[in-house]
Amino acid sequence: MTRREQANCERWEPAEYAVGYGARLSGIPKLETSHRWWQMGRDDADTELLESARHP
């Protein structure tokens, strides 16, 4: 991976994160080929849903 590619991977993309977060709340399955920030948003929503279920 070049430095430019690495810099692009490390750049925060809140729009992608929000779409991934919303995807989890809508029940859209996780795709391994999706954008890194999309996956992180979806994972955070999943964690929040699991914790909410544990602590009603």
C-alpha positions in Angstrom: 0.0 0.0 0.0 1.4 3.4 -0.9 1.5 6.3 1.5 -1.3 8.0 -0.5 -3.6 4.9 -0.2 -2.8 4.6 3.5 -3.6 8.3 4.1 -7.0 7.8 2.3 -7.7 4.8 4.6 -7.0 6.8 7.7 -9.1 9.8 6.8 -12.3 10.1 8.8 -15.4 10.0 6.6 -18.5 10.7 8.8 -20.9 10.4 5.9 -19.8 6.8 5.3 -19.9 6.0 9.0 -23.5 7.4 9.3 -24.7 5.3 6.3 -23.2 2.2 7.9 -24.8 3.0 11.2 -28.2 3.5 9.6 -27.7 0.3 7.5 -27.5 -1.8 10.7 -30.6 -0.2 12.2 -32.4 -1.0 8.9 -31.2 -4.6 9.0 -28.9 -4.5 6.0 -26.3 -7.3 6.3 -22.6 -6.5 6.7 -20.6 -6.7 3.5 -16.9 -7.4 3.7 -16.3 -5.4 0.5 -17.9 -2.2 1.9 -16.0 0.9 2.9 -14.0 0.8 6.1 -16.0 3.6 7.8 -19.3 2.0 6.7 -18.3 -1.2 8.5 -17.2 0.7 11.6 -20.6 2.6 11.7 -22.5 -0.6 11.3 -20.4 -2.3 14.0 -21.0 0.5 16.5 -24.7 0.4 15.8 -24.7 -3.4 16.4 -22.8 -2.9 19.7 -25.3 -0.2 20.8 -28.3 -2.5 19.9 -26.7 -5.4 21.9 -26.0 -3.3 24.9 -29.5 -1.8 24.8 -31.0 -5.3 24.8 -28.8 -6.3 27.8 -29.9 -3.3 29.9 -33.6 -2.7 29.3 
